[in-house]
Amino acid sequence: MMDRRVTALPRAGARTRRGLAADTGQSAVELVALLPIIALVAAAGFTVLASRSAADQAVAAAQAGAMALLQDGNPRDAARAALPAPVRQRAAIRITGRRVLVTIPASGPLASIAPFLAGSSTADAGPEPSP
């Protein structure tokens, strides 16, 4: 008769020390390869969020300029005063008749796409009052 020896099968999911070391090294290489992509996605997300903030600031500034027109004040100064200090130099404020247009370019780490994400808003002070 033949001698049959029963050997235990390895546990499911069990790995040798050599296998664990190889997997750890592979994971590190994959992480290093993905870091630039992760950084690019994070920078793009930050730039998009900055553009949304610029749009909100443009709305507030345009409304402040229109309110100044209604109160016979200086709309450009009122719009500029409604903006946070770091944004004031970047903002473009245009007054046409009784309409105030405020455009603020987005800031962020991706300067190449920031001009396409500028926040802009127009506020109208209504028709010219009759005497």
TANOR-V14459 format. One line per field, one symbol per residue. burial: b if it has 24 or more other C-alpha atoms within 12 Angstrom, else e. A space follows every 50 residues. Layout:
burial: ???
This chain:
burial: eeeeeeeeeeeeeeeeeeeeeeeeeeeeeeeeeeeeeeeeeeebeebbeb bbbbbbbbbbbbbbbbbbbbeeeebbbbbbbbbeeebbeebbbbbeebbb bbbbbbbbebeeebeebbbbbbbbbeeeeee
